[in-house]
């Protein structure tokens, strides 16, 4: 490749990325991947699919829940290993909105659920925010926050 060809190729690449075309296609992929994750997480909750959360929660994951406490990945997985006292009976997620920022993404949504938590039946509708980071090419959920919606 000649110097002129390399120079032209470089200018074209810079122009393409500056035009926003490249970032839009990446954003659309991120939006689709994170949206699918959110939908799949509801299915994982209903199936008590521990492997889903072992794979996709960051090691230092925390959730601020509608119960008013923070829990870690370790605590969440321990609860899932006790389905007699901790089980999601019904759940739905909607109004998912995803924004991406290079190797991070934020998802907001509304979630409704009925569950048994620590042997106590409860139900809630909440607005939620999930923060994702990309680690070794895989999106990991780093933090979740839910706030109960008053009825």
ABEGO torsion letter per residue (X at the ends): XBAAAAAAAAAAAAAAAAAGAAAAAAAAAAAAAAAAAAAAAAAAAAAGBAAAAAAABBAABBBBBAAGBBBBAAAAAAAAABAAABBBABBBBBGBBBBBBEABBBBBBBBBBBBBBGGBBBBBBBBBBBBBBBBGGBBBBABBBBBBBBX
